[in-house]
Amino acid sequence: MHRSTELANTNLQISVGRHVSAAASDYAREKIGAALEYAGAPVLSARVRLEGHADPAVTDPTVAQANVNVDGRAVRAQVSAASAREAIDLLAARLRGRLERMSRRWEPVRGNRFGPDPHVWHHGATPRPRLPYFPRPIEEREILRRKSFALASQTCDEAANDMALLDYEFHLFTEAGSGLDSVLYRTGQTSHRLAQLHPHSQAVIDGVVAVTISPTPPLALSAEGAAERLELTGWPFVFFVDPELDRGCVLYHRYDGHYGLITPAATVA
């Protein structure tokens, strides 16, 4: 069921960063507001951020991100493009696809159960190129964002669903069958791979999403060591073990060329 653009726009906030024209705000409000009509439940909040880079070495210097709260459930989309207008168009199309899948094609995933067509969530999706990050000199890169939260206990199917709705390339969670800190990440348009704190493939719950399991445990590293490995390998993220926490963590490239760090919240005895 479509909702009115007027109602959707009530909770829509647009912020424009450096190197993006202020006029882009009105265009974003129009395009994203129209995309929000495809939410099948009340939009409690919607935030759009437009950022740009002045460096001519960046092919697609405009990054557009949307974070939407649909009746308590988070939906996220992020794109990059050569201009603000193009980025907004791409973002609106991607967000509309997320909302349509959420309201029409996905039933709540509980106990490894899917709706009548479990594979349809990726059909027709706009191919998502890996977002480039700003080519900041290595010596200037810092861990600017640290997030710590209790990891959800999920199946790989549930984790893949969250990745689709949140537009993530990876997802850190506790795999429900093994009870282990795990990270699920994309290896193709429809395939995924699972890495675990202590690989235990026999305990992983089977589902409908195609998943291969890495037999290699993550290295024990400090955050600084993880950053060195990230630069050495050229990967978009590194899954590693924090020696002090003895938990699985992820260090990743942010779009601004700095790093983000995700750690599990400490367990209270």
DODREN-45547 format. One line per 8 residues: number of its first residue (from 1); their letters; for each residue x, y, z of N, C-alpha, C, O, CB. Coordinates in steps of 0.05 Angstrom, whole numbers, plus 5000, padded with zeros to 4 digits. Glycine has a CB too. Layout:
! DODREN-45547
NUM = a = X:Y:Z:X:Y:Z:X:Y:Z:X:Y:Z:X:Y:Z | ...
***
This chain:
! DODREN-45547
1 = mhrstela = 5017:4976:5000:5000:5000:5000:5018:5025:5000:5036:5027:5017:4981:5000:5025 | 5013:5043:4981:5029:5067:4980:5019:5088:5000:4995:5090:5005:5029:5079:4951 | 5037:5104:5010:5031:5125:5028:5035:5151:5013:5049:5152:4993:5048:5124:5054 | 5023:5172:5023:5025:5198:5010:5053:5210:5013:5066:5206:5033:5004:5218:5020 | 5061:5224:4991:5087:5237:4992:5088:5258:5015:5108:5262:5028:5094:5250:4965 | 5065:5271:5019:5064:5292:5040:5070:5280:5067:5085:5291:5083:5037:5305:5040 | 5058:5256:5073:5063:5244:5099:5091:5234:5101:5104:5238:5122:5044:5220:5103 | 5102:5223:5079:5130:5213:5080:5149:5236:5084:5169:5233:5099:5136:5198:5054
9 = ntnlqisv = 5144:5259:5071:5162:5281:5073:5163:5294:5101:5182:5308:5108:5155:5302:5053 | 5142:5290:5117:5140:5301:5143:5164:5293:5160:5175:5309:5175:5115:5294:5157 | 5172:5268:5157:5194:5257:5174:5220:5255:5158:5238:5240:5166:5186:5231:5185 | 5222:5269:5136:5246:5267:5119:5265:5290:5125:5258:5313:5122:5238:5267:5089 | 5290:5283:5132:5311:5303:5137:5333:5300:5117:5343:5278:5112:5322:5300:5166 | 5340:5323:5105:5362:5323:5085:5385:5340:5095:5381:5362:5104:5351:5334:5057 | 5409:5329:5094:5433:5344:5101:5453:5343:5078:5457:5323:5066:5445:5333:5128 | 5465:5366:5073:5483:5369:5050:5511:5377:5061:5513:5397:5075:5473:5390:5030
17 = grhvsaaa = 5531:5361:5054:5558:5367:5063:5573:5385:5044:5561:5397:5026:5573:5341:5067 | 5599:5385:5048:5616:5402:5031:5617:5392:5002:5614:5368:4998:5645:5404:5042 | 5621:5410:4984:5625:5404:4955:5599:5393:4943:5600:5379:4922:5647:5384:4952 | 5576:5398:4955:5550:5391:4944:5533:5416:4944:5531:5429:4965:5537:5367:4959 | 5521:5423:4922:5504:5446:4920:5480:5444:4938:5468:5423:4941:5495:5451:4891 | 5473:5467:4951:5450:5467:4969:5424:5461:4954:5405:5452:4965:5448:5495:4983 | 5424:5467:4927:5401:5462:4911:5394:5432:4910:5372:5425:4903:5404:5473:4883 | 5414:5415:4915:5409:5387:4914:5390:5378:4935:5377:5357:4933:5436:5372:4917
25 = sdyareki = 5387:5393:4957:5369:5386:4978:5340:5384:4969:5326:5365:4975:5371:5406:5001 | 5331:5404:4953:5303:5404:4943:5299:5380:4924:5278:5367:4925:5297:5430:4928 | 5318:5374:4907:5316:5352:4889:5314:5325:4905:5299:5307:4898:5339:5351:4869 | 5331:5323:4925:5331:5299:4941:5305:5295:4956:5294:5273:4958:5354:5300:4962 | 5293:5317:4966:5268:5315:4980:5246:5305:4961:5229:5289:4969:5260:5343:4992 | 5246:5315:4937:5226:5306:4917:5229:5277:4910:5210:5261:4911:5228:5323:4892 | 5254:5268:4903:5259:5241:4894:5257:5220:4917:5244:5199:4913:5286:5239:4881 | 5269:5227:4939:5268:5207:4962:5240:5207:4974:5230:5186:4982:5288:5215:4983
33 = gaaleyag = 5226:5229:4974:5199:5230:4984:5181:5212:4967:5164:5198:4978:5188:5258:4984 | 5185:5212:4941:5169:5194:4924:5176:5165:4929:5158:5148:4928:5175:5201:4894 | 5202:5159:4934:5210:5131:4939:5197:5121:4965:5191:5098:4967:5240:5129:4941 | 5194:5139:4985:5183:5131:5011:5153:5123:5009:5143:5110:5027:5186:5153:5031 | 5141:5130:4987:5113:5122:4983:5110:5091:4982:5089:5080:4987:5102:5134:4957 | 5132:5078:4976:5131:5049:4973:5135:5034:4999:5136:5009:4999:5152:5040:4953 | 5137:5048:5021:5138:5035:5047:5110:5024:5054:5090:5039:5051:5148:5055:5069 | 5109:5000:5062:5084:4987:5069:5075:4991:5097:5055:4980:5106:5085:4958:5063
41 = apvlsarv = 5090:5008:5113:5084:5013:5141:5093:5042:5146:5107:5054:5130:5098:4993:5160 | 5085:5054:5169:5091:5082:5174:5121:5087:5174:5137:5072:5186:5080:5090:5201 | 5130:5108:5161:5157:5117:5161:5161:5135:5186:5151:5158:5186:5165:5132:5135 | 5175:5125:5206:5178:5141:5231:5199:5162:5227:5197:5183:5240:5185:5122:5254 | 5220:5157:5211:5240:5177:5206:5255:5169:5181:5256:5146:5173:5260:5180:5230 | 5266:5189:5167:5282:5184:5143:5303:5206:5141:5297:5230:5142:5264:5184:5117 | 5328:5198:5140:5350:5216:5138:5367:5211:5113:5374:5188:5107:5368:5214:5164 | 5372:5232:5099:5388:5231:5074:5413:5249:5078:5410:5272:5086:5372:5238:5049
49 = rleghadp = 5436:5238:5072:5461:5253:5074:5475:5253:5047:5479:5232:5035:5480:5242:5096 | 5482:5277:5037:5497:5280:5012:5524:5291:5018:5527:5313:5030:5481:5298:4992 | 5545:5277:5010:5572:5285:5015:5587:5286:4988:5582:5270:4970:5587:5267:5035 | 5607:5304:4986:5623:5305:4961:5652:5308:4967:5660:5316:4989:5614:5329:4944 | 5669:5301:4948:5698:5304:4950:5707:5322:4927:5697:5321:4905:5712:5276:4948 | 5726:5339:4933:5736:5358:4913:5760:5346:4898:5768:5357:4877:5745:5384:4926 | 5771:5324:4908:5794:5312:4895:5787:5301:4867:5770:5284:4865:5806:5289:4913 | 5800:5311:4846:5794:5302:4819:5801:5272:4814:5793:5261:4795:5809:5319:4798
57 = avtdptva = 5817:5260:4833:5824:5232:4830:5801:5214:4836:5802:5190:4829:5848:5226:4848 | 5780:5224:4849:5757:5207:4856:5738:5207:4832:5728:5228:4824:5743:5218:4881 | 5733:5183:4821:5716:5180:4797:5687:5188:4803:5675:5203:4788:5717:5152:4787 | 5676:5178:4825:5649:5184:4833:5649:5199:4860:5647:5187:4881:5631:5158:4835 | 5652:5225:4859:5658:5240:4883:5634:5245:4902:5638:5253:4925:5669:5266:4876 | 5610:5241:4892:5586:5246:4909:5576:5220:4921:5571:5200:4907:5564:5259:4892 | 5573:5220:4947:5562:5197:4962:5535:5204:4974:5534:5225:4988:5582:5187:4984 | 5515:5189:4969:5488:5194:4979:5480:5170:4996:5482:5147:4988:5468:5199:4957
65 = qanvnvdg = 5470:5176:5020:5462:5154:5038:5435:5160:5050:5429:5183:5057:5483:5151:5061 | 5418:5140:5052:5391:5143:5065:5389:5123:5087:5395:5099:5084:5369:5139:5044 | 5379:5132:5110:5373:5114:5133:5344:5119:5140:5336:5141:5148:5392:5120:5157 | 5327:5098:5138:5298:5100:5142:5289:5081:5164:5298:5058:5165:5283:5094:5115 | 5272:5091:5181:5259:5075:5202:5231:5070:5193:5214:5088:5194:5261:5089:5230 | 5225:5045:5185:5198:5038:5176:5185:5022:5199:5190:4998:5201:5199:5022:5149 | 5168:5035:5214:5154:5022:5236:5173:5006:5254:5166:4984:5263:5132:5004:5225 | 5196:5018:5260:5215:5006:5278:5236:4989:5265:5254:4979:5279:5201:4990:5298
73 = ravraqvs = 5235:4985:5239:5255:4969:5225:5272:4987:5207:5262:5004:5192:5241:4947:5208 | 5298:4982:5209:5317:4999:5194:5320:4990:5165:5322:4966:5160:5344:4999:5208 | 5321:5010:5147:5326:5005:5119:5347:5025:5111:5345:5049:5118:5300:5007:5101 | 5368:5017:5097:5390:5034:5090:5397:5030:5061:5395:5008:5050:5414:5029:5108 | 5406:5052:5048:5417:5050:5021:5439:5071:5018:5438:5092:5030:5394:5056:5000 | 5459:5064:5002:5481:5082:4997:5492:5078:4969:5495:5055:4960:5504:5077:5018 | 5498:5100:4955:5509:5099:4928:5530:5120:4925:5532:5138:4942:5486:5102:4907 | 5545:5118:4903:5563:5140:4896:5559:5145:4866:5552:5127:4851:5593:5133:4902
81 = aasareai = 5564:5170:4857:5560:5178:4830:5577:5202:4823:5590:5214:4840:5530:5183:4824 | 5577:5209:4797:5593:5231:4788:5582:5258:4795:5596:5278:4797:5597:5230:4758 | 5555:5260:4800:5542:5285:4807:5521:5280:4828:5513:5258:4833:5529:5298:4782 | 5513:5302:4841:5493:5299:4863:5466:5290:4851:5453:5273:4863:5490:5326:4877 | 5459:5300:4828:5433:5293:4816:5433:5263:4809:5413:5249:4814:5428:5309:4791 | 5455:5253:4798:5457:5225:4791:5456:5208:4816:5443:5187:4817:5482:5219:4774 | 5470:5217:4837:5471:5201:4862:5443:5200:4874:5435:5179:4885:5490:5214:4881 | 5428:5222:4873:5401:5222:4884:5383:5203:4869:5367:5189:4881:5390:5251:4884
89 = dllaarlr = 5385:5204:4842:5369:5186:4826:5375:5156:4833:5356:5140:4836:5374:5191:4796 | 5400:5150:4835:5408:5122:4841:5398:5115:4869:5389:5092:4874:5439:5119:4839 | 5401:5133:4888:5393:5128:4915:5363:5123:4917:5354:5105:4931:5401:5151:4934 | 5347:5140:4903:5318:5137:4903:5310:5109:4892:5292:5096:4903:5305:5159:4887 | 5323:5101:4870:5316:5075:4858:5324:5052:4877:5308:5033:4879:5331:5072:4831 | 5347:5054:4889:5356:5033:4907:5338:5031:4932:5330:5010:4941:5385:5037:4916 | 5330:5055:4943:5313:5055:4967:5286:5045:4960:5274:5030:4976:5311:5084:4978 | 5275:5052:4937:5249:5042:4929:5249:5011:4928:5231:4998:4937:5240:5053:4902
97 = grlermsr = 5271:5000:4916:5273:4971:4915:5274:4958:4942:5262:4937:4946:5298:4964:4899 | 5289:4971:4961:5290:4960:4988:5262:4960:5001:5254:4940:5013:5310:4977:5005 | 5248:4981:4998:5221:4984:5010:5201:4965:4998:5185:4953:5012:5211:5012:5008 | 5203:4962:4971:5184:4943:4958:5189:4914:4967:5170:4900:4973:5187:4945:4928 | 5214:4907:4969:5221:4880:4978:5212:4875:5007:5202:4854:5014:5251:4874:4976 | 5216:4896:5023:5209:4894:5051:5179:4890:5055:5170:4874:5071:5218:4918:5067 | 5163:4905:5040:5134:4905:5045:5119:4884:5029:5097:4876:5037:5123:4932:5038 | 5130:4875:5006:5115:4857:4989:5126:4829:4986:5112:4810:4981:5112:4870:4962
105 = rwepvrgn = 5152:4827:4987:5165:4802:4980:5177:4786:5003:5180:4762:5001:5186:4807:4959 | 5183:4800:5025:5195:4786:5048:5174:4784:5069:5161:4804:5077:5220:4801:5058 | 5170:4760:5079:5155:4757:5104:5175:4755:5126:5198:4748:5121:5136:4731:5103 | 5167:4762:5151:5186:4761:5173:5200:4733:5175:5187:4713:5174:5173:4767:5200 | 5227:4735:5177:5242:4710:5178:5244:4701:5207:5257:4715:5223:5270:4713:5165 | 5232:4679:5214:5233:4668:5241:5237:4638:5240:5223:4625:5225:5207:4676:5257 | 5256:4628:5254:5260:4600:5255:5267:4588:5228:5260:4566:5221:5236:4586:5265 | 5283:4605:5212:5292:4596:5185:5269:4591:5166:5271:4574:5148:5308:4570:5188
113 = rfgpdphv = 5247:4606:5169:5224:4603:5151:5222:4628:5133:5227:4650:5142:5197:4599:5166 | 5217:4624:5108:5214:4645:5089:5186:4646:5077:5170:4628:5082:5235:4643:5066 | 5180:4667:5062:5155:4669:5049:5154:4650:5025:5172:4633:5022:5150:4698:5039 | 5134:4652:5008:5130:4632:4987:5152:4632:4966:5155:4612:4952:5104:4637:4973 | 5167:4653:4963:5188:4654:4943:5214:4665:4956:5219:4689:4953:5180:4672:4918 | 5230:4648:4969:5252:4658:4985:5274:4670:4969:5291:4684:4980:5263:4636:5001 | 5276:4665:4943:5298:4675:4927:5292:4702:4914:5310:4714:4902:5306:4655:4907 | 5268:4712:4916:5260:4735:4900:5272:4761:4909:5271:4781:4895:5230:4737:4900
121 = whhgatpr = 5283:4761:4933:5292:4787:4944:5315:4800:4928:5317:4824:4928:5302:4783:4972 | 5331:4783:4914:5352:4795:4898:5345:4798:4869:5361:4810:4854:5377:4778:4901 | 5323:4788:4860:5316:4790:4832:5309:4819:4825:5293:4832:4839:5293:4772:4825 | 5320:4829:4803:5314:4856:4794:5328:4877:4810:5324:4901:4805:5285:4860:4796 | 5345:4870:4828:5360:4890:4844:5380:4903:4826:5393:4891:4809:5373:4877:4868 | 5383:4930:4830:5404:4944:4815:5431:4934:4823:5437:4935:4847:5401:4974:4819 | 5448:4925:4805:5475:4916:4813:5489:4938:4829:5489:4961:4821:5492:4908:4789 | 5501:4930:4851:5513:4949:4869:5544:4948:4866:5556:4929:4876:5505:4945:4898
129 = prlpyfpr = 5556:4967:4852:5585:4967:4850:5597:4973:4878:5585:4987:4894:5595:4987:4829 | 5620:4962:4883:5633:4968:4908:5639:4998:4910:5651:5009:4892:5659:4951:4912 | 5631:5010:4932:5635:5038:4935:5665:5044:4938:5678:5032:4954:5620:5049:4959 | 5675:5063:4922:5703:5071:4926:5705:5087:4951:5686:5100:4960:5713:5086:4901 | 5728:5087:4963:5733:5105:4986:5753:5126:4978:5770:5122:4960:5742:5088:5010 | 5752:5148:4992:5769:5171:4986:5798:5162:4988:5806:5151:5008:5762:5194:5004 | 5815:5169:4968:5843:5160:4968:5860:5177:4988:5879:5190:4980:5855:5162:4941 | 5853:5176:5013:5867:5190:5034:5895:5176:5038:5896:5152:5039:5851:5191:5060
137 = pieereil = 5916:5192:5041:5942:5180:5047:5941:5162:5071:5928:5168:5091:5964:5201:5051 | 5955:5139:5070:5953:5119:5091:5960:5131:5118:5948:5124:5138:5971:5095:5085 | 5981:5148:5118:5990:5159:5144:5969:5177:5157:5971:5184:5181:6015:5174:5140 | 5949:5186:5142:5928:5204:5153:5903:5188:5161:5885:5200:5174:5920:5224:5132 | 5902:5163:5156:5878:5147:5161:5876:5141:5191:5896:5132:5204:5877:5122:5145 | 5852:5144:5202:5847:5139:5230:5821:5123:5234:5805:5122:5215:5846:5165:5247 | 5818:5111:5257:5793:5098:5264:5774:5120:5275:5776:5127:5298:5797:5074:5285 | 5757:5129:5257:5739:5152:5265:5713:5143:5277:5700:5158:5291:5734:5169:5241
145 = rrksfala = 5705:5119:5270:5679:5110:5281:5682:5083:5294:5692:5063:5282:5658:5108:5258 | 5674:5081:5319:5675:5056:5334:5646:5050:5343:5633:5066:5357:5694:5058:5359 | 5637:5026:5336:5610:5017:5343:5612:4992:5359:5626:4973:5351:5592:5014:5318 | 5598:4991:5382:5598:4967:5398:5569:4961:5406:5555:4978:5416:5616:4970:5424 | 5561:4936:5400:5533:4928:5407:5531:4898:5410:5549:4883:5402:5514:4938:5384 | 5510:4890:5424:5505:4861:5427:5499:4849:5400:5481:4858:5386:5482:4856:5448 | 5513:4828:5393:5509:4815:5367:5483:4799:5368:5477:4784:5387:5532:4797:5360 | 5467:4802:5347:5442:4787:5345:5448:4758:5339:5466:4751:5324:5424:4799:5323
153 = sqtcdeaa = 5432:4740:5351:5434:4712:5345:5416:4707:5321:5391:4710:5322:5425:4694:5369 | 5428:4699:5298:5413:4696:5273:5422:4672:5257:5444:4662:5261:5416:4722:5256 | 5406:4663:5239:5414:4644:5218:5427:4661:5196:5425:4685:5195:5390:4627:5208 | 5441:4647:5178:5453:4660:5155:5431:4673:5137:5435:4694:5126:5470:4641:5138 | 5408:4660:5135:5386:4671:5120:5377:4698:5132:5372:4717:5117:5362:4652:5119 | 5374:4699:5158:5366:4724:5171:5388:4745:5168:5381:4769:5164:5361:4719:5201 | 5413:4738:5170:5435:4757:5166:5435:4768:5138:5439:4792:5134:5462:4744:5173 | 5430:4750:5118:5429:4759:5090:5406:4778:5085:5408:4797:5070:5427:4735:5071
161 = ndmalldy = 5384:4773:5098:5360:4791:5096:5367:4819:5107:5361:4839:5094:5336:4779:5111 | 5380:4819:5130:5388:4845:5142:5408:4859:5123:5406:4884:5120:5400:4841:5169 | 5427:4845:5112:5446:4857:5093:5432:4870:5070:5439:4891:5061:5466:4836:5083 | 5411:4856:5060:5396:4867:5037:5382:4893:5044:5382:4912:5029:5377:4846:5026 | 5369:4893:5067:5353:4916:5075:5371:4940:5082:5364:4963:5078:5335:4909:5098 | 5395:4934:5094:5412:4955:5103:5434:4962:5083:5451:4979:5088:5425:4946:5129 | 5434:4948:5060:5453:4954:5039:5482:4951:5048:5499:4967:5041:5449:4982:5028 | 5487:4930:5064:5514:4925:5075:5528:4905:5057:5516:4887:5046:5513:4916:5104
169 = efhlftea = 5555:4906:5056:5571:4886:5043:5578:4864:5062:5586:4842:5053:5596:4899:5031 | 5576:4868:5088:5581:4847:5107:5564:4852:5132:5552:4873:5135:5612:4847:5116 | 5561:4831:5148:5544:4833:5172:5557:4816:5195:5561:4792:5191:5515:4824:5166 | 5563:4829:5217:5574:4815:5240:5551:4807:5259:5535:4823:5267:5594:4834:5255 | 5550:4781:5266:5528:4771:5282:5537:4745:5296:5559:4736:5292:5503:4765:5264 | 5520:4734:5313:5524:4708:5325:5508:4687:5310:5484:4688:5310:5517:4708:5355 | 5522:4668:5297:5508:4648:5281:5492:4630:5300:5504:4619:5319:5528:4631:5264 | 5466:4627:5296:5449:4614:5315:5455:4585:5321:5452:4576:5344:5420:4617:5306
177 = gsgldsvl = 5464:4570:5301:5469:4542:5305:5494:4536:5321:5494:4519:5338:5471:4528:5278 | 5515:4551:5315:5541:4546:5328:5545:4564:5352:5562:4558:5369:5564:4551:5308 | 5530:4586:5354:5534:4605:5376:5560:4621:5374:5569:4632:5394:5533:4590:5402 | 5572:4622:5350:5598:4635:5347:5596:4663:5334:5578:4667:5317:5616:4617:5330 | 5614:4681:5342:5616:4706:5327:5623:4700:5298:5641:4685:5293:5638:4725:5340 | 5608:4712:5280:5611:4705:5252:5607:4730:5235:5594:4749:5244:5591:4683:5243 | 5618:4730:5211:5613:4752:5192:5605:4739:5166:5618:4722:5155:5638:4770:5189 | 5582:4749:5155:5572:4741:5129:5578:4763:5109:5574:4786:5115:5542:4734:5130
185 = yrtgqtsh = 5588:4755:5086:5594:4776:5066:5589:4765:5038:5588:4741:5033:5624:4785:5068 | 5585:4784:5020:5578:4777:4992:5603:4768:4977:5624:4780:4980:5564:4800:4978 | 5600:4747:4961:5621:4739:4943:5611:4741:4914:5626:4734:4895:5630:4710:4949 | 5587:4749:4910:5575:4752:4883:5548:4764:4886:5539:4771:4908:5574:4725:4868 | 5533:4766:4863:5507:4778:4864:5487:4763:4881:5470:4775:4894:5496:4780:4836 | 5490:4736:4882:5471:4720:4898:5484:4701:4917:5471:4685:4930:5453:4705:4879 | 5511:4702:4920:5525:4683:4937:5538:4697:4960:5545:4721:4958:5545:4667:4920 | 5542:4682:4982:5554:4693:5006:5575:4674:5018:5575:4650:5011:5532:4699:5027
193 = rlaqlhph = 5591:4685:5035:5611:4668:5049:5610:4675:5079:5605:4698:5087:5640:4672:5038 | 5614:4655:5096:5613:4658:5124:5640:4652:5137:5652:4632:5131:5592:4639:5137 | 5650:4671:5153:5675:4667:5168:5667:4667:5198:5650:4683:5206:5696:4689:5162 | 5680:4650:5213:5672:4646:5241:5696:4648:5260:5719:4644:5252:5658:4620:5245 | 5691:4655:5285:5712:4658:5305:5727:4632:5307:5752:4632:5308:5700:4665:5332 | 5713:4609:5309:5725:4582:5308:5708:4566:5289:5687:4556:5297:5726:4569:5337 | 5716:4563:5264:5699:4550:5243:5687:4524:5253:5701:4506:5262:5714:4546:5218 | 5661:4522:5250:5646:4498:5259:5623:4493:5240:5600:4497:5247:5636:4500:5289
201 = sqavidgv = 5630:4485:5215:5611:4484:5194:5588:4465:5199:5566:4469:5190:5625:4476:5168 | 5594:4443:5215:5573:4423:5219:5550:4435:5236:5527:4425:5234:5585:4399:5234 | 5556:4455:5252:5535:4466:5270:5519:4489:5257:5498:4497:5267:5547:4476:5295 | 5529:4500:5234:5516:4522:5221:5489:4513:5210:5487:4493:5197:5534:4534:5199 | 5468:4529:5215:5441:4522:5206:5439:4526:5176:5445:4548:5166:5420:4539:5221 | 5430:4506:5162:5426:4508:5133:5402:4526:5127:5383:4527:5142:5422:4480:5120 | 5403:4539:5104:5381:4556:5096:5378:4556:5066:5390:4540:5052:5384:4584:5107 | 5363:4576:5055:5359:4577:5027:5379:4595:5013:5383:4593:4988:5331:4588:5021
209 = vavtispt = 5393:4612:5028:5414:4629:5016:5439:4613:5012:5448:4598:5029:5419:4654:5034 | 5451:4616:4988:5475:4601:4981:5499:4612:4998:5506:4635:4994:5481:4603:4951 | 5510:4595:5015:5532:4604:5033:5554:4583:5033:5549:4560:5037:5522:4609:5062 | 5579:4592:5028:5602:4575:5033:5615:4584:5059:5612:4607:5067:5622:4577:5009 | 5629:4565:5072:5640:4571:5099:5670:4569:5098:5682:4550:5088:5629:4551:5120 | 5683:4590:5107:5712:4591:5107:5723:4572:5129:5713:4573:5152:5722:4620:5112 | 5743:4556:5123:5754:4538:5143:5776:4551:5159:5787:4539:5178:5765:4513:5130 | 5783:4576:5152:5805:4590:5165:5796:4609:5187:5779:4626:5182:5821:4606:5144
217 = pplalsae = 5806:4605:5212:5798:4624:5233:5811:4651:5230:5832:4653:5218:5805:4612:5261 | 5799:4672:5240:5811:4698:5238:5835:4701:5256:5838:4686:5275:5790:4720:5246 | 5853:4720:5249:5877:4724:5264:5871:4741:5289:5852:4757:5289:5898:4739:5247 | 5887:4737:5310:5885:4753:5334:5902:4779:5328:5926:4777:5324:5896:4738:5359 | 5889:4802:5328:5902:4827:5321:5892:4849:5339:5870:4848:5350:5897:4834:5292 | 5909:4870:5342:5900:4895:5353:5885:4910:5331:5887:4902:5308:5923:4912:5366 | 5872:4932:5338:5858:4948:5318:5879:4959:5298:5874:4961:5274:5842:4971:5331 | 5902:4967:5309:5924:4977:5292:5934:4956:5273:5940:4961:5250:5947:4989:5309
225 = gaaerlel = 5937:4931:5284:5946:4909:5267:5925:4902:5245:5933:4895:5223:5951:4884:5284 | 5900:4905:5252:5878:4900:5233:5880:4921:5210:5875:4915:5187:5850:4900:5246 | 5886:4946:5218:5888:4967:5198:5912:4961:5179:5910:4966:5155:5892:4995:5211 | 5934:4951:5189:5957:4944:5173:5949:4922:5153:5957:4922:5130:5981:4936:5190 | 5934:4902:5163:5926:4880:5146:5906:4889:5125:5907:4880:5102:5914:4857:5163 | 5889:4908:5133:5870:4918:5113:5884:4931:5090:5877:4927:5067:5851:4939:5127 | 5905:4947:5096:5920:4960:5075:5937:4940:5059:5940:4943:5034:5938:4982:5087 | 5947:4920:5072:5964:4901:5059:5949:4884:5039:5958:4878:5017:5978:4883:5080
233 = tgwpfvff = 5924:4876:5047:5908:4858:5030:5892:4872:5009:5886:4861:4988:5890:4842:5047 | 5885:4898:5015:5867:4912:4996:5838:4904:4999:5822:4911:4982:5876:4908:4968 | 5832:4888:5020:5804:4880:5024:5787:4904:5034:5798:4923:5044:5802:4857:5044 | 5760:4902:5030:5743:4924:5040:5740:4923:5071:5733:4943:5083:5716:4922:5027 | 5745:4899:5083:5743:4897:5112:5761:4874:5121:5769:4857:5105:5713:4893:5121 | 5767:4873:5147:5782:4851:5159:5766:4841:5184:5759:4857:5201:5811:4860:5167 | 5762:4815:5185:5749:4802:5208:5772:4791:5225:5789:4776:5215:5729:4779:5199 | 5773:4799:5250:5796:4791:5267:5786:4786:5296:5764:4793:5303:5817:4813:5267
241 = vdpeldrg = 5804:4774:5312:5798:4769:5340:5812:4790:5357:5836:4793:5355:5807:4740:5348 | 5797:4803:5373:5808:4822:5393:5819:4805:5416:5803:4792:5430:5787:4843:5403 | 5845:4805:5422:5857:4788:5443:5845:4794:5471:5843:4776:5487:5886:4791:5443 | 5839:4819:5476:5828:4826:5502:5799:4817:5506:5792:4807:5527:5831:4856:5507 | 5784:4820:5485:5755:4812:5486:5752:4783:5481:5732:4771:5490:5739:4829:5467 | 5770:4771:5465:5767:4744:5455:5741:4742:5439:5726:4722:5441:5768:4723:5478 | 5736:4762:5423:5711:4763:5407:5719:4771:5379:5740:4782:5374:5691:4783:5419 | 5701:4765:5360:5705:4772:5332:5698:4801:5327:5677:4811:5336:5689:4754:5314
249 = cvlyhryd = 5715:4816:5313:5711:4844:5307:5715:4849:5277:5727:4832:5263:5730:4862:5324 | 5706:4872:5268:5710:4879:5240:5720:4908:5237:5709:4926:5249:5683:4876:5224 | 5742:4911:5222:5752:4938:5215:5747:4941:5185:5753:4923:5169:5783:4941:5222 | 5737:4964:5177:5729:4968:5149:5736:4996:5139:5740:5014:5155:5699:4963:5145 | 5737:4998:5113:5742:5025:5100:5716:5041:5100:5695:5031:5091:5753:5021:5071 | 5717:5065:5110:5695:5084:5107:5699:5099:5081:5720:5099:5069:5695:5104:5131 | 5676:5110:5071:5677:5124:5045:5696:5148:5045:5706:5156:5024:5650:5133:5037 | 5702:5159:5070:5719:5183:5071:5748:5176:5073:5765:5194:5076:5711:5200:5095
257 = ghyglitp = 5755:5150:5070:5783:5142:5071:5793:5135:5098:5816:5125:5101:5800:5164:5060 | 5777:5140:5119:5785:5131:5146:5774:5103:5151:5764:5090:5133:5774:5152:5167 | 5776:5094:5176:5767:5067:5183:5743:5068:5202:5739:5088:5217:5790:5051:5195 | 5728:5047:5201:5707:5042:5221:5712:5016:5235:5723:4997:5223:5678:5042:5208 | 5706:5014:5261:5711:4990:5276:5685:4981:5290:5672:4997:5303:5733:4995:5297 | 5678:4955:5286:5655:4944:5299:5664:4922:5319:5679:4904:5311:5635:4932:5278 | 5656:4925:5344:5663:4905:5364:5638:4896:5379:5619:4912:5383:5684:4917:5384 | 5637:4871:5388:5614:4862:5404:5615:4875:5432:5636:4879:5443:5614:4831:5407
265 = aatva = 5591:4881:5442:5590:4892:5469:5599:4871:5489:5594:4847:5485:5561:4903:5475 | 5612:4879:5511:5621:4861:5531:5597:4847:5544:5576:4859:5549:5637:4875:5553 | 5599:4821:5549:5578:4806:5561:5579:4809:5591:5600:4806:5603:5581:4776:5553 | 5556:4816:5603:5555:4820:5632:5549:4793:5645:5530:4779:5638:5532:4840:5639 | 5567:4785:5663:5564:4759:5677:5540:4759:5695:5534:4739:5708:5590:4751:5692
***
